Amino acid sequence: MRDLNVLHWRGPRITAASAPESALGHDIFLIDTCQRRVAVVTGQASFQAARQEFPADGALESYSGADAYAFLLRFACGIESKLSAETEIFGQIKQAWSDFSSRGSPLGRQLSPLIQLLFQDAKAIRAQHLGSLGSVSYGSQVRRLLGDQAPPGPTLLVGAGQLAQAVGPWLTSSELWLWNRSPQRARELALELGKRSSGVPVRVIEGDFEAELAAWRAAHHVILCVPADEAQDRARVAAWNERSERAGRVIHLGLRAESVEPWNGMPGLVSLGAMFDMLQSQTELRRRQLERARRGCLEKALLRSLGGHSSHTHSWEDLAAFISL
């Protein structure tokens, strides 16, 4: 663990379908999500090479040794996410590792024991400190906002990427309509949701952007899992306002705030920024649980660095001695 190095850059990215390869050909484990890029390497030479994989905007954080492992634990537990303790990130990291390790690189073989320990420790942290928080994910937040009562009309989900895949399984109270600019991606998502659902009908809206707008005019709720686009969003707002009913919600997970054009003033609108604000206003108990989880990540990292890959339990005196080095 002493040679472990992590680089972390916060910033919006297009999430890769699989773990990205180094643009410069270096052996680097890269993880891209919609909120960040993380690079995992060993040794100083690889650490310096990894810096070239990030934008030169001064927002780069670096960690080494036990601190690097503690960061990866917080990352895997969702503690580093804006949606604190969200659960989707763990699956994204596992998929990124599966893609990277399948390449058979020397770094993949070197990191493998440590990554397996990371997955084991992340599950333990969530079970010990975060389990009582309930499900914390984009999908669970969307369902809370929509309520459990069946609406009088269908729910339209726009998009078929990772975010839509995370939200879709939670939309179980009414018929679900899917639209994506790639109909094939929408059909794949519908097939996957059909395997998980409890009899809720899933329908793919075939056609171009006009077909999406027609669905807006007939849906009761709409969830957008695509980036904000002023021109298309203006047409979407107009279609929503053409409905005969005035109930229902629009949840735009590509929108930072409700106050921007053309969304400002729309009743029932919830943006991604508003969802973050809701979480920030939750109880002191939640804050304390997250703080205990952060301390648990650090303790796990210190114990792993003291005991290598063994499961030997060390004392607090050992930890104190380690910290004083």
Backbone bond lengths (Angstrom), bond angles and torsions (degrees), N, CA, C in turn:
res aa  C-N    CA-C-N  psi(-1)  N-CA   C-N-CA  omega(-1)  CA-C   N-CA-C  phi
1 M - - - 1.463 - - 1.528 111.84 -
2 R 1.327 116.77 -23.72 1.456 120.18 -177.26 1.524 111.69 -59.27
3 D 1.344 118.00 -31.10 1.464 122.18 -178.25 1.529 112.93 -89.46
4 L 1.335 117.13 0.21 1.464 120.31 -176.80 1.529 110.30 -72.59
5 N 1.339 116.25 132.52 1.464 122.09 177.57 1.521 109.52 -133.55
6 V 1.333 115.15 140.82 1.459 121.53 179.65 1.525 108.83 -132.41
7 L 1.314 115.86 135.28 1.457 122.70 171.09 1.525 108.36 -114.10
8 H 1.333 116.16 140.41 1.458 120.99 -174.30 1.520 109.10 -137.16
9 W 1.331 115.41 124.23 1.463 121.69 177.63 1.514 108.93 -123.16
10 R 1.344 116.15 122.13 1.462 120.79 178.19 1.517 108.81 -90.84
11 G 1.292 115.81 129.07 1.455 120.27 178.11 1.509 110.40 168.77
12 P 1.351 117.92 152.07 1.472 120.32 -178.63 1.507 111.37 -64.03
13 R 1.339 115.72 135.62 1.460 121.58 179.06 1.532 108.31 -137.67
14 I 1.302 115.21 161.89 1.466 120.10 169.76 1.519 106.48 -87.45
15 T 1.331 116.83 114.18 1.452 120.64 -176.57 1.522 110.88 -63.85
16 A 1.320 115.43 127.44 1.462 120.25 -178.82 1.519 110.71 -71.81
17 A 1.334 116.74 148.08 1.466 120.82 176.30 1.517 110.68 -66.86
18 S 1.328 116.36 -28.66 1.458 121.12 176.03 1.518 107.70 -140.28
19 A 1.331 116.40 172.87 1.457 119.47 -178.75 1.521 109.96 -59.74
20 P 1.351 117.96 125.69 1.462 120.14 -176.71 1.519 111.56 -70.30
21 E 1.320 115.53 151.84 1.459 120.80 174.54 1.520 109.01 -93.47
22 S 1.324 115.95 151.95 1.453 120.87 177.64 1.519 109.98 -59.56
23 A 1.333 115.36 130.94 1.460 120.01 -179.78 1.526 111.24 -66.03
24 L 1.332 116.65 -23.92 1.463 120.76 -177.13 1.518 112.70 -103.70
25 G 1.311 117.07 7.56 1.455 120.43 175.54 1.515 115.50 83.42
26 H 1.336 118.53 8.07 1.460 120.71 179.79 1.533 110.26 -77.60
27 D 1.329 116.09 156.16 1.468 122.12 177.41 1.524 108.06 -85.05
28 I 1.340 116.07 91.22 1.465 122.73 -174.50 1.518 108.19 -134.73
29 F 1.325 117.01 133.36 1.460 121.27 173.58 1.525 107.55 -85.98
30 L 1.340 116.00 106.02 1.457 122.66 -178.61 1.524 109.97 -103.93
31 I 1.326 115.86 137.20 1.471 122.05 176.47 1.518 107.41 -125.48
32 D 1.324 116.90 119.18 1.465 122.21 176.92 1.522 109.60 -109.71
33 T 1.323 116.94 129.86 1.462 121.81 169.48 1.522 106.82 -126.51
34 C 1.342 116.34 179.33 1.466 118.86 -178.69 1.528 111.93 -70.22
35 Q 1.333 118.63 -12.55 1.451 121.54 -176.58 1.526 114.31 -112.01
36 R 1.342 119.10 -11.46 1.457 118.84 -170.83 1.531 111.79 -166.21
37 R 1.332 115.14 168.59 1.466 122.43 166.04 1.523 107.37 -127.33
38 V 1.322 116.85 135.43 1.460 123.24 179.66 1.526 108.08 -126.31
39 A 1.323 116.11 134.61 1.467 121.93 175.28 1.517 108.89 -118.43
40 V 1.329 117.02 134.02 1.463 123.10 178.30 1.515 107.97 -119.63
41 V 1.345 116.47 124.49 1.462 121.99 -179.40 1.526 108.81 -142.19
42 T 1.310 115.76 174.39 1.463 121.24 172.06 1.520 108.36 -128.41
43 G 1.337 115.54 141.47 1.459 120.37 177.26 1.513 112.81 86.09
44 Q 1.339 115.69 152.74 1.451 121.42 -175.87 1.526 113.37 -70.37
45 A 1.335 117.75 -36.35 1.468 119.84 -179.55 1.525 110.80 -61.66
46 S 1.332 116.41 -46.51 1.471 120.38 178.49 1.522 110.99 -67.40
47 F 1.333 116.37 -33.54 1.464 121.30 178.82 1.530 110.39 -61.13
48 Q 1.316 117.33 -44.63 1.461 120.84 179.27 1.529 110.67 -67.65
49 A 1.325 116.58 -38.52 1.470 119.76 178.25 1.528 111.14 -64.75
50 A 1.332 116.07 -36.77 1.465 120.51 -178.02 1.520 112.00 -64.30
51 R 1.323 118.06 -28.56 1.460 121.28 -179.96 1.532 111.76 -59.31
52 Q 1.323 116.41 -27.31 1.462 120.29 -178.41 1.529 112.56 -72.72
53 E 1.343 117.03 -9.40 1.466 120.95 -178.89 1.527 112.34 -89.60
54 F 1.340 117.91 5.93 1.456 121.88 -174.17 1.522 110.93 -122.66
55 P 1.339 117.07 152.75 1.468 119.97 174.82 1.527 110.55 -62.13
56 A 1.322 116.17 145.93 1.472 121.30 -179.17 1.518 109.44 -90.02
57 D 1.335 116.39 61.85 1.465 119.93 -177.20 1.524 113.06 -110.82
58 G 1.327 116.54 7.66 1.460 119.64 176.88 1.508 115.42 77.98
59 A 1.335 118.75 5.01 1.461 121.46 -176.03 1.525 112.38 -97.86
60 L 1.320 117.34 16.31 1.459 121.23 -173.30 1.528 111.16 -84.70
61 E 1.344 116.71 131.05 1.461 122.70 174.28 1.522 108.32 -107.71
62 S 1.329 117.28 146.31 1.460 120.48 178.63 1.519 110.02 -131.07
63 Y 1.323 115.50 146.03 1.467 122.90 -179.69 1.530 107.93 -138.20
64 S 1.322 115.30 150.64 1.465 119.26 177.22 1.524 109.76 -140.95
65 G 1.338 115.93 156.84 1.456 121.60 176.72 1.514 113.12 58.83
66 A 1.343 115.26 -134.76 1.464 120.72 -178.14 1.522 111.98 -62.26
67 D 1.349 117.36 -33.91 1.463 120.08 177.98 1.526 111.04 -64.15
68 A 1.335 116.95 -36.66 1.459 120.81 177.82 1.529 110.57 -65.27
69 Y 1.321 116.19 -43.34 1.465 119.80 179.43 1.529 110.41 -65.57
70 A 1.345 117.12 -40.57 1.466 120.68 178.78 1.524 110.55 -62.39
71 F 1.342 117.22 -40.61 1.467 119.53 176.92 1.529 110.90 -62.05
72 L 1.339 117.24 -46.29 1.459 120.09 -179.96 1.523 111.47 -60.35
73 L 1.327 117.22 -35.84 1.462 120.37 176.15 1.526 110.96 -65.11
74 R 1.334 116.87 -46.32 1.471 119.75 178.32 1.528 110.31 -61.32
75 F 1.325 116.16 -40.31 1.462 122.49 178.02 1.526 110.86 -60.71
76 A 1.333 117.04 -49.29 1.464 121.99 -177.73 1.525 112.28 -67.28
77 C 1.345 117.26 -29.68 1.467 121.54 179.35 1.522 112.47 -84.27
78 G 1.333 117.81 -3.39 1.462 120.76 -179.46 1.506 113.94 81.60
79 I 1.331 118.00 7.21 1.471 120.88 -177.23 1.525 110.96 -73.04
80 E 1.338 117.68 -25.32 1.464 121.35 178.43 1.531 112.09 -83.17
81 S 1.335 117.31 -10.80 1.457 120.58 -176.31 1.516 111.37 -77.58
82 K 1.333 116.01 154.23 1.463 119.81 174.26 1.519 110.25 -62.37
83 L 1.320 116.62 -37.60 1.460 121.80 173.42 1.522 106.25 -86.67
84 S 1.344 116.38 88.81 1.463 121.79 -168.45 1.520 112.06 -56.16
85 A 1.333 115.35 132.43 1.468 123.79 177.83 1.525 112.92 66.58
86 E 1.338 117.51 22.21 1.471 119.49 176.44 1.527 109.69 -62.08
87 T 1.313 115.48 152.65 1.463 120.71 -171.27 1.531 113.59 -99.56
88 E 1.350 118.40 -19.54 1.462 119.23 -175.16 1.527 112.92 -65.24
89 I 1.329 116.96 -30.20 1.460 120.01 -172.84 1.525 111.71 -62.34
90 F 1.339 118.12 -33.63 1.456 120.62 -179.34 1.529 110.47 -60.63
91 G 1.323 116.33 -43.61 1.460 120.15 177.94 1.515 112.31 -65.53
92 Q 1.332 117.58 -36.01 1.460 120.57 178.31 1.528 111.08 -65.21
93 I 1.350 116.23 -41.26 1.463 119.61 179.48 1.530 110.22 -66.84
94 K 1.330 117.26 -41.63 1.464 120.33 178.82 1.525 111.00 -61.51
95 Q 1.346 116.31 -40.74 1.464 119.26 179.50 1.522 110.53 -67.26
96 A 1.348 116.40 -42.12 1.467 119.76 178.42 1.526 110.69 -60.82
97 W 1.343 116.82 -41.27 1.460 119.87 179.21 1.533 111.12 -66.71
98 S 1.319 116.70 -40.98 1.465 120.24 178.84 1.529 110.63 -59.61
99 D 1.340 116.21 -43.86 1.463 120.21 179.38 1.529 111.09 -65.81
100 F 1.332 116.80 -43.25 1.462 120.12 -177.77 1.526 111.31 -69.01
101 S 1.321 117.78 -46.60 1.461 120.48 -176.24 1.522 111.84 -66.26
102 S 1.337 117.24 -26.60 1.464 119.81 179.74 1.524 112.25 -68.90
103 R 1.334 117.39 -14.44 1.468 120.34 178.55 1.528 112.18 -76.33
104 G 1.337 116.22 -14.42 1.455 119.40 175.82 1.513 114.99 70.27
105 S 1.314 117.98 29.83 1.460 120.87 -178.39 1.527 110.62 -78.60
106 P 1.337 118.02 159.07 1.477 120.25 176.33 1.528 112.42 -57.93
107 L 1.333 117.46 -39.30 1.460 119.51 179.66 1.526 111.09 -64.74
108 G 1.335 116.59 -39.03 1.458 119.81 178.42 1.513 111.38 -59.70
109 R 1.326 117.55 -43.75 1.465 120.74 178.68 1.532 110.77 -66.48
110 Q 1.329 116.79 -37.44 1.455 120.56 -179.24 1.531 111.77 -69.26
111 L 1.335 116.56 -39.71 1.461 120.85 -176.81 1.524 113.43 -80.03
112 S 1.323 117.70 -20.28 1.461 121.08 -170.42 1.527 114.61 -50.74
113 P 1.349 120.82 -50.02 1.473 118.99 179.60 1.522 112.67 -60.99
114 L 1.340 116.19 -38.28 1.462 120.02 -178.12 1.528 111.38 -69.69
115 I 1.328 116.75 -39.14 1.464 120.05 -179.91 1.527 110.54 -67.03
116 Q 1.339 116.60 -37.49 1.470 118.77 177.03 1.525 110.71 -63.51
117 L 1.334 116.85 -39.98 1.469 120.40 174.95 1.530 110.49 -63.30
118 L 1.331 116.50 -39.47 1.463 120.82 179.07 1.526 111.04 -59.16
119 F 1.329 117.14 -46.84 1.457 120.64 179.83 1.536 110.25 -62.96
120 Q 1.327 116.33 -41.55 1.464 120.72 179.31 1.528 110.56 -62.77
121 D 1.327 117.06 -45.43 1.461 120.99 -177.59 1.526 111.64 -69.84
122 A 1.332 117.33 -36.18 1.463 120.25 178.65 1.526 110.88 -62.92
123 K 1.327 116.60 -41.43 1.470 119.61 177.44 1.519 110.72 -63.94
124 A 1.344 117.09 -38.51 1.464 120.52 179.84 1.524 110.99 -66.59
125 I 1.331 117.57 -42.01 1.467 121.55 179.26 1.525 110.28 -62.45
126 R 1.329 116.32 -44.85 1.469 119.10 -179.62 1.520 110.54 -63.80
127 A 1.339 116.96 -42.36 1.462 119.80 -178.75 1.527 111.34 -66.31
128 Q 1.322 117.11 -39.79 1.463 120.95 -174.82 1.522 113.08 -79.44
129 H 1.344 116.95 -37.96 1.455 119.42 -170.53 1.520 115.26 -116.48
130 L 1.328 118.04 -22.52 1.457 119.58 -171.08 1.517 113.66 -117.79
131 G 1.335 117.72 -7.55 1.462 120.33 -175.55 1.510 113.44 -60.68
132 S 1.345 117.78 -38.78 1.459 120.78 -176.09 1.517 113.32 -76.17
133 L 1.343 117.16 -5.16 1.457 119.18 177.02 1.533 111.34 -74.73
134 G 1.321 116.44 -11.29 1.449 119.40 -174.70 1.516 110.23 80.83
135 S 1.294 116.92 -177.92 1.451 120.32 -179.32 1.520 110.05 -71.09
136 V 1.307 116.45 124.56 1.464 121.33 179.49 1.523 107.07 -119.23
137 S 1.304 116.59 104.00 1.450 121.37 -178.32 1.518 107.95 -159.12
138 Y 1.317 115.62 166.36 1.457 119.00 176.59 1.524 109.79 -59.80
139 G 1.327 116.20 -40.77 1.459 119.30 -178.78 1.516 112.81 -63.58
140 S 1.337 117.22 -44.26 1.466 120.04 -179.05 1.521 111.02 -66.02
141 Q 1.342 117.43 -36.81 1.463 120.13 178.01 1.525 110.86 -66.34
142 V 1.336 116.94 -40.52 1.459 120.36 178.14 1.522 110.30 -62.24
143 R 1.338 116.66 -43.66 1.471 118.78 -179.18 1.520 111.46 -63.89
144 R 1.351 117.14 -38.95 1.467 119.14 177.19 1.528 110.95 -61.50
145 L 1.326 116.21 -39.53 1.460 119.77 -179.38 1.527 111.97 -68.12
146 L 1.326 116.95 -35.87 1.464 120.25 -179.25 1.515 112.61 -81.77
147 G 1.333 117.01 -24.38 1.455 120.41 -177.17 1.520 111.45 85.54
148 D 1.310 115.92 162.36 1.472 120.97 -176.78 1.523 112.83 -89.87
149 Q 1.348 116.96 -12.47 1.460 119.12 -179.15 1.519 110.54 -72.47
150 A 1.320 116.30 139.65 1.460 120.07 179.35 1.522 110.08 -66.79
151 P 1.343 118.74 123.51 1.462 120.70 178.40 1.515 110.83 -73.71
152 P 1.331 117.88 163.80 1.470 120.34 -178.17 1.514 113.97 -75.71
153 G 1.324 117.88 -1.67 1.452 120.56 -179.84 1.515 111.13 -146.51
154 P 1.327 117.54 177.88 1.458 121.15 -176.68 1.529 112.35 -73.01
155 T 1.326 114.88 163.76 1.461 123.02 173.48 1.522 107.85 -108.34
156 L 1.331 115.89 129.74 1.464 121.84 -179.49 1.525 108.94 -100.95
157 L 1.336 116.26 126.07 1.463 122.73 175.78 1.521 107.84 -110.78
158 V 1.342 116.16 119.06 1.460 121.87 -177.94 1.521 108.62 -103.28
159 G 1.331 116.68 119.99 1.452 122.25 -177.59 1.516 110.32 117.21
160 A 1.335 115.95 158.63 1.468 120.36 179.31 1.520 111.32 -144.11
161 G 1.338 117.51 17.70 1.451 121.59 179.41 1.519 111.81 -83.65
162 Q 1.345 115.61 -162.17 1.467 120.29 -175.95 1.522 112.33 -59.10
163 L 1.334 116.97 -40.58 1.457 119.70 -178.11 1.525 110.94 -66.06
164 A 1.330 117.07 -44.07 1.468 120.69 177.13 1.521 110.87 -63.25
165 Q 1.335 117.36 -37.93 1.462 121.18 177.79 1.525 111.22 -64.59
166 A 1.337 117.03 -32.09 1.462 120.64 179.07 1.524 111.42 -77.26
167 V 1.330 117.25 -35.22 1.461 121.66 -176.00 1.529 111.52 -82.39
168 G 1.323 117.01 -39.13 1.462 121.48 -172.66 1.522 115.68 -49.97
169 P 1.351 119.40 -46.98 1.462 119.18 -177.38 1.528 114.61 -62.25
170 W 1.328 117.87 -16.95 1.468 121.14 -179.87 1.527 112.56 -87.11
171 L 1.316 118.20 -8.89 1.463 121.96 -175.19 1.522 109.21 -94.77
172 T 1.319 115.16 75.04 1.466 120.73 -170.05 1.530 113.26 -113.55
173 S 1.334 117.96 7.12 1.467 118.06 -174.32 1.527 112.94 -94.08
174 S 1.328 118.41 -6.76 1.467 120.14 -179.76 1.524 109.69 -157.38
175 E 1.323 115.59 174.68 1.455 119.96 175.06 1.531 109.36 -58.05
176 L 1.327 115.78 137.12 1.455 121.10 -177.04 1.524 109.71 -111.24
177 W 1.340 115.39 126.56 1.455 121.67 175.26 1.526 108.72 -104.81
178 L 1.322 117.26 137.16 1.457 122.67 179.06 1.521 110.06 -118.02
179 W 1.340 115.30 132.25 1.459 119.53 171.42 1.521 108.90 -134.13
180 N 1.321 115.79 136.20 1.452 121.49 175.34 1.521 107.72 -146.11
181 R 1.334 116.64 151.24 1.462 119.13 -179.28 1.524 111.31 -62.80
182 S 1.351 116.95 -23.59 1.463 121.29 171.43 1.526 107.86 -104.05
183 P 1.321 119.09 102.88 1.468 120.80 -179.07 1.524 112.96 -56.41
184 Q 1.342 116.73 -33.75 1.462 119.62 179.96 1.519 111.07 -62.24
185 R 1.351 117.17 -41.86 1.464 120.53 177.72 1.524 110.70 -63.12
186 A 1.320 116.93 -38.75 1.460 120.64 178.17 1.528 110.72 -64.91
187 R 1.345 116.54 -40.92 1.464 119.16 178.80 1.531 111.13 -65.51
188 E 1.327 117.20 -37.97 1.470 120.67 177.43 1.527 110.80 -63.09
189 L 1.343 116.27 -42.48 1.461 119.75 177.94 1.519 110.78 -65.20
190 A 1.327 117.71 -40.93 1.464 121.07 178.64 1.523 110.93 -60.98
191 L 1.326 116.63 -40.57 1.460 121.05 178.51 1.518 110.68 -63.10
192 E 1.337 116.72 -43.87 1.460 120.86 -179.94 1.524 110.87 -65.96
193 L 1.320 118.35 -42.71 1.461 121.56 179.08 1.522 111.05 -66.13
194 G 1.336 116.24 -34.94 1.458 119.88 178.14 1.510 112.52 -62.30
195 K 1.334 117.00 -32.46 1.466 120.57 178.29 1.522 111.54 -69.85
196 R 1.355 116.46 -30.87 1.464 120.41 -175.21 1.523 113.89 -93.56
197 S 1.330 117.05 -23.60 1.469 120.08 -168.19 1.517 112.03 -74.26
198 S 1.336 114.01 163.62 1.473 121.04 177.89 1.520 109.58 -105.72
199 G 1.302 116.58 52.31 1.464 120.37 176.51 1.512 115.16 90.13
200 V 1.336 118.65 5.38 1.464 120.72 178.91 1.529 108.83 -75.51
201 P 1.337 119.01 126.12 1.468 120.31 -179.33 1.527 111.17 -65.27
202 V 1.319 116.26 138.13 1.466 122.74 176.75 1.521 107.64 -123.58
203 R 1.329 116.59 124.48 1.466 121.52 -176.08 1.531 109.24 -125.01
204 V 1.312 116.74 131.95 1.462 122.06 175.77 1.527 108.45 -89.41
205 I 1.339 115.94 126.40 1.462 120.90 175.38 1.526 107.71 -83.59
206 E 1.306 116.19 108.92 1.463 121.34 -178.97 1.531 109.35 -83.60
207 G 1.324 116.28 146.68 1.457 119.67 175.38 1.512 112.80 122.15
208 D 1.327 115.18 -176.38 1.457 121.45 -175.55 1.527 110.87 -87.68
209 F 1.342 116.03 -161.21 1.465 121.24 -177.04 1.527 111.64 -61.31
210 E 1.324 117.96 -31.30 1.466 120.32 177.57 1.529 111.14 -63.73
211 A 1.332 116.46 -34.07 1.468 119.67 176.52 1.525 110.40 -65.94
212 E 1.337 116.62 -38.50 1.466 119.17 176.13 1.525 110.26 -61.68
213 L 1.343 117.16 -45.13 1.471 120.62 -178.78 1.528 111.10 -62.29
214 A 1.329 117.38 -37.90 1.469 120.26 177.08 1.524 110.47 -62.26
215 A 1.346 116.72 -37.36 1.467 120.32 178.06 1.522 110.80 -67.68
216 W 1.331 117.66 -35.64 1.468 120.88 175.98 1.529 110.77 -57.92
217 R 1.331 116.57 -38.73 1.470 120.32 -176.31 1.526 112.31 -70.99
218 A 1.355 117.19 -18.00 1.468 120.68 -176.01 1.520 113.31 -110.54
219 A 1.343 118.22 -15.63 1.467 121.09 -175.50 1.526 111.44 -79.37
220 H 1.330 115.39 154.77 1.470 120.73 174.75 1.526 110.61 -89.40
221 H 1.343 117.27 -43.75 1.461 122.77 174.67 1.525 108.49 -122.31
222 V 1.350 116.08 152.45 1.459 121.34 173.98 1.516 108.83 -134.12
223 I 1.331 116.46 132.16 1.465 122.06 174.33 1.520 107.31 -119.74
224 L 1.342 116.25 122.82 1.459 121.22 178.46 1.515 109.56 -103.07
225 C 1.317 116.22 125.06 1.464 122.98 176.64 1.524 109.14 -117.98
226 V 1.321 115.15 43.78 1.462 122.38 -179.90 1.522 107.79 -132.68
227 P 1.334 118.39 158.69 1.470 120.09 178.95 1.520 111.84 -62.88
228 A 1.333 116.13 153.36 1.457 121.17 175.53 1.529 109.43 -63.15
229 D 1.329 115.98 140.91 1.457 122.41 178.89 1.521 106.25 -143.56
230 E 1.328 117.56 109.18 1.465 120.29 -169.53 1.518 113.04 -57.15
231 A 1.336 117.55 -43.96 1.463 120.13 -177.53 1.532 111.20 -66.71
232 Q 1.333 116.80 -49.33 1.459 119.64 179.92 1.530 110.67 -67.80
233 D 1.331 117.02 -38.85 1.468 119.60 -179.87 1.523 111.26 -63.92
234 R 1.315 117.34 -34.19 1.468 119.69 177.40 1.533 110.34 -62.89
235 A 1.327 116.35 -41.32 1.465 120.16 177.57 1.522 110.95 -67.25
236 R 1.327 116.93 -36.29 1.458 120.68 178.48 1.531 111.47 -65.25
237 V 1.318 116.25 -43.57 1.469 119.90 178.21 1.524 110.22 -61.13
238 A 1.331 116.60 -42.89 1.468 119.95 179.47 1.528 111.11 -62.18
239 A 1.332 117.11 -43.06 1.470 120.55 178.93 1.524 111.05 -63.62
240 W 1.334 117.19 -40.84 1.465 121.54 178.93 1.526 110.66 -61.97
241 N 1.322 116.61 -39.76 1.467 120.74 -178.60 1.519 112.64 -73.73
242 E 1.330 118.00 -14.33 1.466 121.48 178.41 1.525 112.76 -82.94
243 R 1.330 118.08 -6.18 1.471 120.33 -178.88 1.525 110.09 -66.43
244 S 1.311 115.52 151.50 1.465 120.19 178.24 1.526 111.54 -75.23
245 E 1.359 116.93 -31.11 1.465 120.25 177.75 1.523 109.76 -94.02
246 R 1.336 116.85 158.79 1.459 121.44 -178.47 1.521 112.59 -116.03
247 A 1.326 118.05 2.73 1.462 120.98 178.84 1.522 109.43 -85.15
248 G 1.340 115.76 178.18 1.452 120.87 176.61 1.520 112.56 99.79
249 R 1.327 115.03 164.11 1.457 121.91 -177.75 1.522 110.81 -122.33
250 V 1.325 113.98 152.58 1.461 121.54 167.08 1.521 106.98 -118.00
251 I 1.322 116.82 123.17 1.464 121.85 177.81 1.525 106.56 -115.19
252 H 1.332 115.95 113.97 1.469 122.06 -174.70 1.530 108.42 -108.71
253 L 1.331 116.49 100.55 1.461 121.09 -176.98 1.530 112.58 -86.00
254 G 1.325 116.55 8.94 1.454 120.32 171.47 1.519 111.79 -110.86
255 L 1.331 116.11 5.68 1.460 122.40 -174.83 1.514 109.88 -111.04
256 R 1.335 116.92 128.93 1.463 120.44 -176.87 1.522 112.88 -77.20
257 A 1.317 118.56 -33.25 1.471 120.70 -176.64 1.521 109.79 -152.03
258 E 1.346 115.99 151.60 1.463 120.85 -179.04 1.522 112.62 -75.84
259 S 1.326 117.28 -14.80 1.462 120.25 -171.00 1.522 113.88 -84.17
260 V 1.336 117.54 3.39 1.465 119.68 -177.57 1.523 110.46 -94.71
261 E 1.325 114.99 152.91 1.472 120.76 175.92 1.528 109.84 -67.60
262 P 1.327 118.38 144.00 1.468 127.80 -0.44 1.537 112.96 -96.93
263 W 1.356 116.62 18.70 1.457 120.60 -171.21 1.522 113.46 -87.22
264 N 1.315 117.99 -17.62 1.462 119.59 -173.14 1.529 110.76 -60.54
265 G 1.303 114.43 132.89 1.461 120.28 179.53 1.514 114.83 90.60
266 M 1.341 119.22 -3.79 1.464 119.84 -179.90 1.524 110.32 -75.03
267 P 1.320 118.94 121.12 1.473 120.87 177.51 1.532 110.89 -65.53
268 G 1.312 116.45 141.70 1.461 120.95 174.84 1.507 115.05 78.79
269 L 1.341 118.24 4.66 1.464 120.91 -179.35 1.528 110.45 -80.26
270 V 1.329 116.10 137.56 1.466 122.29 172.88 1.520 107.68 -129.66
271 S 1.327 116.36 125.35 1.462 121.65 178.62 1.517 109.92 -96.55
272 L 1.329 115.09 170.70 1.458 119.84 174.36 1.525 110.11 -61.32
273 G 1.325 117.49 -40.01 1.462 120.72 177.70 1.508 112.30 -60.46
274 A 1.334 117.65 -40.94 1.461 120.92 178.69 1.523 111.24 -65.53
275 M 1.333 116.47 -35.63 1.455 119.51 177.91 1.522 110.80 -64.07
276 F 1.336 117.34 -40.67 1.455 120.63 175.81 1.531 110.25 -61.71
277 D 1.332 117.25 -42.03 1.471 120.81 -179.52 1.525 111.24 -62.59
278 M 1.326 117.27 -37.69 1.466 120.51 178.32 1.525 110.82 -60.24
279 L 1.331 115.22 -43.09 1.461 118.91 -179.74 1.524 111.70 -66.56
280 Q 1.336 116.96 -36.37 1.451 120.31 -179.35 1.524 112.42 -65.77
281 S 1.331 116.69 -23.30 1.458 120.83 -178.33 1.529 112.79 -91.67
282 Q 1.321 117.91 8.01 1.464 120.18 -179.03 1.526 111.35 -73.63
283 T 1.285 116.94 178.04 1.452 122.96 -166.14 1.520 114.70 -70.53
284 E 1.339 115.29 161.66 1.462 122.27 176.72 1.520 110.73 -62.64
285 L 1.306 117.33 -30.21 1.464 120.79 177.74 1.523 110.32 -59.84
286 R 1.318 116.18 -43.37 1.458 119.87 179.10 1.527 110.30 -62.09
287 R 1.333 116.83 -43.38 1.460 120.01 179.77 1.520 110.92 -60.20
288 R 1.343 116.28 -42.62 1.457 119.82 -179.14 1.533 110.65 -66.60
289 Q 1.312 117.06 -38.68 1.465 119.80 179.57 1.533 110.91 -64.70
290 L 1.320 116.52 -40.84 1.454 119.40 178.28 1.524 111.09 -66.04
291 E 1.330 116.92 -37.61 1.460 119.68 178.28 1.526 111.07 -65.74
292 R 1.334 116.37 -40.15 1.466 119.14 176.14 1.532 110.60 -63.45
293 A 1.328 116.60 -37.17 1.463 119.66 178.51 1.533 110.42 -65.48
294 R 1.329 117.65 -39.92 1.472 120.29 176.93 1.526 110.82 -61.35
295 R 1.345 116.31 -44.65 1.460 119.05 178.28 1.523 110.51 -63.95
296 G 1.343 115.55 -37.01 1.464 119.08 177.98 1.517 111.91 -62.81
297 C 1.347 117.23 -36.89 1.469 120.70 177.33 1.525 110.39 -63.44
298 L 1.336 116.98 -43.30 1.459 120.37 179.81 1.524 111.11 -65.85
299 E 1.333 116.91 -42.64 1.466 120.23 179.64 1.528 110.68 -62.16
300 K 1.339 116.62 -43.49 1.470 119.97 178.05 1.524 110.38 -59.66
301 A 1.342 115.89 -43.50 1.460 119.87 -178.41 1.524 111.26 -63.38
302 L 1.338 116.95 -43.04 1.457 120.41 179.74 1.528 111.21 -64.90
303 L 1.321 116.61 -42.03 1.462 119.77 179.22 1.526 111.46 -65.79
304 R 1.345 116.64 -40.12 1.461 119.53 178.00 1.529 110.54 -64.40
305 S 1.324 117.23 -38.02 1.455 119.15 -179.31 1.524 111.82 -70.47
306 L 1.327 117.11 -29.19 1.465 120.80 177.76 1.522 111.87 -76.74
307 G 1.334 115.53 -38.66 1.462 118.91 -172.33 1.495 115.29 -107.82
308 G 1.312 118.41 11.77 1.467 120.07 -179.08 1.506 110.25 62.09
309 H 1.322 116.43 -127.27 1.467 121.10 -178.80 1.524 111.85 -103.14
310 S 1.329 116.71 11.49 1.461 118.65 179.82 1.513 110.23 -81.49
311 S 1.309 116.81 166.39 1.460 122.01 176.69 1.512 111.28 -101.01
312 H 1.345 117.17 15.40 1.458 121.88 -178.42 1.520 110.34 -62.05
313 T 1.316 117.70 133.79 1.451 122.74 179.97 1.517 109.98 -88.57
314 H 1.335 116.48 123.59 1.444 121.18 178.68 1.529 109.82 -98.18
315 S 1.316 116.09 163.76 1.459 121.04 -178.52 1.513 110.10 -91.99
316 W 1.346 115.49 168.50 1.452 120.27 176.10 1.530 110.48 -65.82
317 E 1.332 116.98 -26.19 1.463 118.50 175.36 1.531 110.58 -63.98
318 D 1.349 116.67 -38.06 1.458 120.78 176.96 1.540 110.00 -62.18
319 L 1.344 115.88 -43.71 1.448 119.47 -179.61 1.525 110.78 -63.45
320 A 1.330 116.29 -42.91 1.448 120.23 -179.88 1.526 110.69 -62.04
321 A 1.331 116.72 -40.41 1.440 121.07 178.29 1.516 111.31 -64.44
322 F 1.362 115.10 -39.02 1.466 119.00 179.20 1.522 111.03 -64.44
323 I 1.349 116.49 -45.36 1.450 121.11 -177.37 1.528 111.59 -63.38
324 S 1.353 115.88 -31.34 1.463 118.68 -176.12 1.526 112.46 -79.94
325 L 1.369 117.42 -10.97 1.477 119.12 -178.27 1.526 110.86 -67.57
